[in-house]
């Protein structure tokens, strides 16, 4: 399954995309430390791990030291991202 980014480029699971918009309502009820993490995803290049109901699911992980990690997942529309690269298995 694939969806299109804001420029009409196909986005598939395994693609990388640049996150260009985060709906402010996403962060409305989050604790401040989580708002900082989610906001840091803006303009980052992120891995597409799922396409769900025509939306793109992206994830970012942070190494918190001592073997601890933190991650945030966002589901966004194709208009919120721009395609950067295809899944590895599709490259020739």
N, CA, C and O atoms as a GROMACS GRO file, in nm:
protein
  368
    1UNK      N    1   0.084  -0.117   0.000
    1UNK     CA    2   0.000   0.000   0.000
    1UNK      C    3   0.089   0.124   0.000
    1UNK      O    4   0.197   0.125   0.058
    2UNK      N    5   0.042   0.229  -0.065
    2UNK     CA    6   0.116   0.352  -0.068
    2UNK      C    7   0.019   0.470  -0.066
    2UNK      O    8  -0.098   0.457  -0.102
    3UNK      N    9   0.071   0.583  -0.026
    3UNK     CA   10  -0.002   0.710  -0.031
    3UNK      C   11   0.093   0.812  -0.093
    3UNK      O   12   0.212   0.784  -0.108
    4UNK      N   13   0.041   0.927  -0.127
    4UNK     CA   14   0.124   1.029  -0.188
    4UNK      C   15   0.163   1.134  -0.085
    4UNK      O   16   0.087   1.166   0.006
    5UNK      N   17   0.285   1.188  -0.102
    5UNK     CA   18   0.327   1.300  -0.017
    5UNK      C   19   0.268   1.429  -0.073
    5UNK      O   20   0.188   1.424  -0.166
    6UNK      N   21   0.305   1.543  -0.018
    6UNK     CA   22   0.247   1.670  -0.059
    6UNK      C   23   0.280   1.707  -0.204
    6UNK      O   24   0.215   1.795  -0.261
    7UNK      N   25   0.379   1.640  -0.265
    7UNK     CA   26   0.417   1.667  -0.403
    7UNK      C   27   0.368   1.559  -0.499
    7UNK      O   28   0.396   1.564  -0.618
    8UNK      N   29   0.294   1.461  -0.446
    8UNK     CA   30   0.243   1.353  -0.529
    8UNK      C   31   0.336   1.234  -0.542
    8UNK      O   32   0.305   1.140  -0.614
    9UNK      N   33   0.449   1.236  -0.472
    9UNK     CA   34   0.543   1.124  -0.476
    9UNK      C   35   0.488   1.008  -0.394
    9UNK      O   36   0.429   1.030  -0.288
   10UNK      N   37   0.507   0.884  -0.440
   10UNK     CA   38   0.457   0.769  -0.364
   10UNK      C   39   0.538   0.745  -0.238
   10UNK      O   40   0.662   0.749  -0.240
   11UNK      N   41   0.468   0.721  -0.128
   11UNK     CA   42   0.530   0.689   0.001
   11UNK      C   43   0.482   0.551   0.041
   11UNK      O   44   0.362   0.524   0.042
   12UNK      N   45   0.577   0.464   0.074
   12UNK     CA   46   0.547   0.326   0.112
   12UNK      C   47   0.611   0.296   0.248
   12UNK      O   48   0.696   0.372   0.295
   13UNK      N   49   0.570   0.186   0.308
   13UNK     CA   50   0.637   0.139   0.429
   13UNK      C   51   0.784   0.120   0.396
   13UNK      O   52   0.818   0.058   0.295
   14UNK      N   53   0.871   0.173   0.480
   14UNK     CA   54   1.014   0.164   0.457
   14UNK      C   55   1.073   0.289   0.394
   14UNK      O   56   1.194   0.309   0.395
   15UNK      N   57   0.987   0.374   0.338
   15UNK     CA   58   1.036   0.501   0.284
   15UNK      C   59   1.082   0.590   0.397
   15UNK      O   60   1.050   0.566   0.514
   16UNK      N   61   1.158   0.693   0.362
   16UNK     CA   62   1.187   0.798   0.458
   16UNK      C   63   1.122   0.927   0.407
   16UNK      O   64   1.119   0.954   0.287
   17UNK      N   65   1.070   1.004   0.501
   17UNK     CA   66   1.001   1.127   0.468
   17UNK      C   67   1.048   1.237   0.562
   17UNK      O   68   1.092   1.210   0.674
   18UNK      N   69   1.037   1.361   0.517
   18UNK     CA   70   1.062   1.476   0.603
   18UNK      C   71   0.928   1.524   0.655
   18UNK      O   72   0.836   1.550   0.578
   19UNK      N   73   0.916   1.535   0.787
   19UNK     CA   74   0.792   1.579   0.849
   19UNK      C   75   0.786   1.731   0.847
   19UNK      O   76   0.868   1.798   0.909
   20UNK      N   77   0.688   1.784   0.773
   20UNK     CA   78   0.680   1.929   0.752
   20UNK      C   79   0.573   1.997   0.836
   20UNK      O   80   0.574   2.120   0.848
   21UNK      N   81   0.483   1.921   0.894
   21UNK     CA   82   0.373   1.981   0.971
   21UNK      C   83   0.328   1.884   1.079
   21UNK      O   84   0.313   1.765   1.055
   22UNK      N   85   0.308   1.938   1.198
   22UNK     CA   86   0.247   1.862   1.308
   22UNK      C   87   0.127   1.943   1.354
   22UNK      O   88   0.141   2.058   1.394
   23UNK      N   89   0.011   1.883   1.350
   23UNK     CA   90  -0.111   1.950   1.395
   23UNK      C   91  -0.094   1.986   1.542
   23UNK      O   92  -0.066   1.898   1.624
   24UNK      N   93  -0.109   2.112   1.579
   24UNK     CA   94  -0.090   2.154   1.718
   24UNK      C   95  -0.180   2.079   1.818
   24UNK      O   96  -0.145   2.066   1.935
   25UNK      N   97  -0.293   2.030   1.772
   25UNK     CA   98  -0.382   1.955   1.861
   25UNK      C   99  -0.318   1.828   1.913
   25UNK      O  100  -0.356   1.777   2.018
   26UNK      N  101  -0.220   1.775   1.838
   26UNK     CA  102  -0.150   1.654   1.881
   26UNK      C  103  -0.080   1.677   2.015
   26UNK      O  104  -0.075   1.587   2.099
   27UNK      N  105  -0.028   1.796   2.034
   27UNK     CA  106   0.053   1.824   2.153
   27UNK      C  107  -0.026   1.893   2.264
   27UNK      O  108   0.028   1.920   2.372
   28UNK      N  109  -0.152   1.921   2.238
   28UNK     CA  110  -0.234   2.000   2.328
   28UNK      C  111  -0.237   1.949   2.473
   28UNK      O  112  -0.228   2.028   2.566
   29UNK      N  113  -0.248   1.820   2.492
   29UNK     CA  114  -0.263   1.764   2.627
   29UNK      C  115  -0.142   1.683   2.673
   29UNK      O  116  -0.151   1.608   2.769
   30UNK      N  117  -0.030   1.699   2.604
   30UNK     CA  118   0.090   1.626   2.642
   30UNK      C  119   0.166   1.699   2.752
   30UNK      O  120   0.160   1.822   2.758
   31UNK      N  121   0.237   1.626   2.838
   31UNK     CA  122   0.327   1.691   2.933
   31UNK      C  123   0.436   1.768   2.856
   31UNK      O  124   0.471   1.730   2.744
   32UNK      N  125   0.488   1.874   2.916
   32UNK     CA  126   0.584   1.961   2.849
   32UNK      C  127   0.704   1.885   2.792
   32UNK      O  128   0.748   1.914   2.680
   33UNK      N  129   0.758   1.787   2.866
   33UNK     CA  130   0.875   1.714   2.817
   33UNK      C  131   0.842   1.633   2.691
   33UNK      O  132   0.929   1.612   2.606
   34UNK      N  133   0.718   1.588   2.679
   34UNK     CA  134   0.679   1.516   2.557
   34UNK      C  135   0.654   1.613   2.443
   34UNK      O  136   0.682   1.580   2.327
   35UNK      N  137   0.603   1.730   2.473
   35UNK     CA  138   0.583   1.833   2.370
   35UNK      C  139   0.717   1.865   2.305
   35UNK      O  140   0.726   1.877   2.183
   36UNK      N  141   0.821   1.880   2.386
   36UNK     CA  142   0.955   1.910   2.334
   36UNK      C  143   1.000   1.799   2.239
   36UNK      O  144   1.052   1.827   2.131
   37UNK      N  145   0.981   1.673   2.278
   37UNK     CA  146   1.023   1.560   2.194
   37UNK      C  147   0.945   1.556   2.063
   37UNK      O  148   1.003   1.545   1.955
   38UNK      N  149   0.813   1.567   2.074
   38UNK     CA  150   0.730   1.561   1.952
   38UNK      C  151   0.763   1.679   1.861
   38UNK      O  152   0.776   1.661   1.740
   39UNK      N  153   0.777   1.797   1.916
   39UNK     CA  154   0.809   1.915   1.835
   39UNK      C  155   0.943   1.898   1.764
   39UNK      O  156   0.962   1.952   1.655
   40UNK      N  157   1.035   1.825   1.825
   40UNK     CA  158   1.166   1.806   1.764
   40UNK      C  159   1.160   1.718   1.638
   40UNK      O  160   1.257   1.710   1.562
   41UNK      N  161   1.047   1.652   1.618
   41UNK     CA  162   1.031   1.569   1.499
   41UNK      C  163   1.010   1.653   1.373
   41UNK      O  164   1.034   1.607   1.262
   42UNK      N  165   0.965   1.776   1.391
   42UNK     CA  166   0.937   1.865   1.279
   42UNK      C  167   1.065   1.890   1.199
   42UNK      O  168   1.169   1.924   1.254
   43UNK      N  169   1.055   1.872   1.070
   43UNK     CA  170   1.165   1.886   0.973
   43UNK      C  171   1.269   1.775   0.980
   43UNK      O  172   1.369   1.779   0.909
   44UNK      N  173   1.246   1.675   1.065
   44UNK     CA  174   1.334   1.558   1.069
   44UNK      C  175   1.297   1.461   0.956
   44UNK      O  176   1.184   1.458   0.909
   45UNK      N  177   1.395   1.383   0.915
   45UNK     CA  178   1.372   1.275   0.820
   45UNK      C  179   1.343   1.150   0.903
   45UNK      O  180   1.424   1.108   0.986
   46UNK      N  181   1.226   1.093   0.880
   46UNK     CA  182   1.176   0.983   0.962
   46UNK      C  183   1.139   0.863   0.877
   46UNK      O  184   1.107   0.876   0.759
   47UNK      N  185   1.145   0.746   0.938
   47UNK     CA  186   1.114   0.619   0.874
   47UNK      C  187   0.962   0.596   0.878
   47UNK      O  188   0.898   0.618   0.980
   48UNK      N  189   0.907   0.552   0.765
   48UNK     CA  190   0.765   0.517   0.758
   48UNK      C  191   0.752   0.371   0.796
   48UNK      O  192   0.798   0.283   0.723
   49UNK      N  193   0.689   0.343   0.910
   49UNK     CA  194   0.678   0.206   0.956
   49UNK      C  195   0.542   0.146   0.926
   49UNK      O  196   0.525   0.024   0.937
   50UNK      N  197   0.443   0.228   0.888
   50UNK     CA  198   0.311   0.174   0.857
   50UNK      C  199   0.233   0.276   0.777
   50UNK      O  200   0.249   0.397   0.794
   51UNK      N  201   0.148   0.225   0.689
   51UNK     CA  202   0.047   0.306   0.621
   51UNK      C  203  -0.086   0.255   0.676
   51UNK      O  204  -0.119   0.138   0.661
   52UNK      N  205  -0.162   0.345   0.739
   52UNK     CA  206  -0.285   0.302   0.806
   52UNK      C  207  -0.400   0.394   0.764
   52UNK      O  208  -0.395   0.515   0.787
   53UNK      N  209  -0.502   0.335   0.704
   53UNK     CA  210  -0.621   0.412   0.664
   53UNK      C  211  -0.585   0.535   0.580
   53UNK      O  212  -0.644   0.641   0.596
   54UNK      N  213  -0.488   0.519   0.491
   54UNK     CA  214  -0.448   0.627   0.403
   54UNK      C  215  -0.358   0.731   0.467
   54UNK      O  216  -0.329   0.833   0.406
   55UNK      N  217  -0.313   0.706   0.589
   55UNK     CA  218  -0.223   0.796   0.660
   55UNK      C  219  -0.086   0.731   0.678
   55UNK      O  220  -0.071   0.609   0.666
   56UNK      N  221   0.013   0.813   0.708
   56UNK     CA  222   0.151   0.770   0.720
   56UNK      C  223   0.190   0.768   0.867
   56UNK      O  224   0.173   0.868   0.938
   57UNK      N  225   0.242   0.656   0.913
   57UNK     CA  226   0.286   0.644   1.052
   57UNK      C  227   0.438   0.651   1.055
   57UNK      O  228   0.508   0.571   0.992
   58UNK      N  229   0.489   0.750   1.130
   58UNK     CA  230   0.633   0.770   1.142
   58UNK      C  231   0.673   0.759   1.289
   58UNK      O  232   0.589   0.771   1.379
   59UNK      N  233   0.802   0.735   1.311
   59UNK     CA  234   0.852   0.714   1.447
   59UNK      C  235   0.988   0.780   1.462
   59UNK      O  236   1.068   0.785   1.368
   60UNK      N  237   1.014   0.830   1.583
   60UNK     CA  238   1.147   0.880   1.617
   60UNK      C  239   1.186   0.822   1.752
   60UNK      O  240   1.105   0.816   1.845
   61UNK      N  241   1.311   0.778   1.762
   61UNK     CA  242   1.364   0.721   1.886
   61UNK      C  243   1.476   0.809   1.940
   61UNK      O  244   1.552   0.870   1.864
   62UNK      N  245   1.483   0.815   2.072
   62UNK     CA  246   1.589   0.889   2.140
   62UNK      C  247   1.661   0.794   2.233
   62UNK      O  248   1.598   0.716   2.306
   63UNK      N  249   1.793   0.800   2.231
   63UNK     CA  250   1.875   0.723   2.326
   63UNK      C  251   1.885   0.805   2.453
   63UNK      O  252   1.940   0.916   2.452
   64UNK      N  253   1.834   0.752   2.562
   64UNK     CA  254   1.833   0.823   2.690
   64UNK      C  255   1.946   0.778   2.782
   64UNK      O  256   1.951   0.816   2.899
   65UNK      N  257   2.037   0.695   2.728
   65UNK     CA  258   2.151   0.648   2.806
   65UNK      C  259   2.116   0.530   2.893
   65UNK      O  260   1.998   0.502   2.916
   66UNK      N  261   2.218   0.462   2.942
   66UNK     CA  262   2.201   0.344   3.028
   66UNK      C  263   2.107   0.240   2.966
   66UNK      O  264   2.034   0.172   3.037
   67UNK      N  265   2.110   0.228   2.834
   67UNK     CA  266   2.027   0.130   2.765
   67UNK      C  267   1.881   0.167   2.754
   67UNK      O  268   1.799   0.086   2.710
   68UNK      N  269   1.846   0.288   2.792
   68UNK     CA  270   1.708   0.334   2.787
   68UNK      C  271   1.683   0.413   2.658
   68UNK      O  272   1.766   0.493   2.616
   69UNK      N  273   1.568   0.388   2.597
   69UNK     CA  274   1.528   0.465   2.480
   69UNK      C  275   1.387   0.518   2.502
   69UNK      O  276   1.311   0.468   2.585
   70UNK      N  277   1.355   0.617   2.426
   70UNK     CA  278   1.221   0.674   2.426
   70UNK      C  279   1.180   0.689   2.281
   70UNK      O  280   1.264   0.721   2.197
   71UNK      N  281   1.054   0.667   2.251
   71UNK     CA  282   1.008   0.685   2.114
   71UNK      C  283   0.872   0.752   2.112
   71UNK      O  284   0.794   0.742   2.206
   72UNK      N  285   0.847   0.820   2.002
   72UNK     CA  286   0.716   0.879   1.978
   72UNK      C  287   0.674   0.840   1.838
   72UNK      O  288   0.755   0.840   1.744
   73UNK      N  289   0.549   0.807   1.824
   73UNK     CA  290   0.489   0.769   1.698
   73UNK      C  291   0.387   0.874   1.660
   73UNK      O  292   0.311   0.922   1.744
   74UNK      N  293   0.385   0.910   1.533
   74UNK     CA  294   0.284   1.004   1.484
   74UNK      C  295   0.221   0.946   1.359
   74UNK      O  296   0.288   0.885   1.276
   75UNK      N  297   0.092   0.968   1.347
   75UNK     CA  298   0.021   0.934   1.225
   75UNK      C  299  -0.018   1.066   1.160
   75UNK      O  300  -0.088   1.148   1.220
   76UNK      N  301   0.028   1.085   1.038
   76UNK     CA  302   0.009   1.213   0.968
   76UNK      C  303  -0.044   1.188   0.828
   76UNK      O  304  -0.038   1.076   0.777
   77UNK      N  305  -0.094   1.292   0.767
   77UNK     CA  306  -0.142   1.279   0.629
   77UNK      C  307  -0.026   1.297   0.532
   77UNK      O  308   0.080   1.346   0.569
   78UNK      N  309  -0.048   1.258   0.410
   78UNK     CA  310   0.054   1.276   0.306
   78UNK      C  311   0.089   1.422   0.283
   78UNK      O  312   0.201   1.453   0.242
   79UNK      N  313  -0.005   1.512   0.309
   79UNK     CA  314   0.021   1.655   0.292
   79UNK      C  315   0.118   1.708   0.397
   79UNK      O  316   0.172   1.818   0.381
   80UNK      N  317   0.141   1.633   0.503
   80UNK     CA  318   0.229   1.676   0.612
   80UNK      C  319   0.374   1.637   0.591
   80UNK      O  320   0.460   1.675   0.671
   81UNK      N  321   0.404   1.563   0.485
   81UNK     CA  322   0.539   1.512   0.464
   81UNK      C  323   0.584   1.531   0.320
   81UNK      O  324   0.503   1.555   0.230
   82UNK      N  325   0.716   1.522   0.301
   82UNK     CA  326   0.769   1.511   0.166
   82UNK      C  327   0.861   1.389   0.161
   82UNK      O  328   0.940   1.365   0.252
   83UNK      N  329   0.849   1.315   0.054
   83UNK     CA  330   0.927   1.193   0.033
   83UNK      C  331   1.074   1.229   0.023
   83UNK      O  332   1.111   1.329  -0.040
   84UNK      N  333   1.159   1.147   0.086
   84UNK     CA  334   1.304   1.165   0.081
   84UNK      C  335   1.369   1.049   0.008
   84UNK      O  336   1.454   1.069  -0.079
   85UNK      N  337   1.330   0.925   0.044
   85UNK     CA  338   1.396   0.808  -0.013
   85UNK      C  339   1.301   0.689  -0.011
   85UNK      O  340   1.207   0.682   0.069
   86UNK      N  341   1.327   0.595  -0.102
   86UNK     CA  342   1.247   0.472  -0.112
   86UNK      C  343   1.297   0.366  -0.017
   86UNK      O  344   1.410   0.374   0.032
   87UNK      N  345   1.212   0.265   0.008
   87UNK     CA  346   1.260   0.153   0.089
   87UNK      C  347   1.385   0.091   0.026
   87UNK      O  348   1.399   0.090  -0.096
   88UNK      N  349   1.473   0.040   0.109
   88UNK     CA  350   1.600  -0.018   0.064
   88UNK      C  351   1.577  -0.126  -0.040
   88UNK      O  352   1.650  -0.132  -0.139
   89UNK      N  353   1.477  -0.212  -0.020
   89UNK     CA  354   1.456  -0.323  -0.112
   89UNK      C  355   1.415  -0.280  -0.252
   89UNK      O  356   1.422  -0.359  -0.345
   90UNK      N  357   1.372  -0.152  -0.268
   90UNK     CA  358   1.331  -0.105  -0.398
   90UNK      C  359   1.444  -0.038  -0.475
   90UNK      O  360   1.430  -0.013  -0.595
   91UNK      N  361   1.556  -0.010  -0.410
   91UNK     CA  362   1.669   0.054  -0.478
   91UNK      C  363   1.738  -0.047  -0.569
   91UNK      O  364   1.742  -0.166  -0.540
   92UNK      N  365   1.791   0.003  -0.678
   92UNK     CA  366   1.863  -0.086  -0.770
   92UNK      C  367   2.010  -0.054  -0.772
   92UNK      O  368   2.086  -0.119  -0.844
   0.00000   0.00000   0.00000
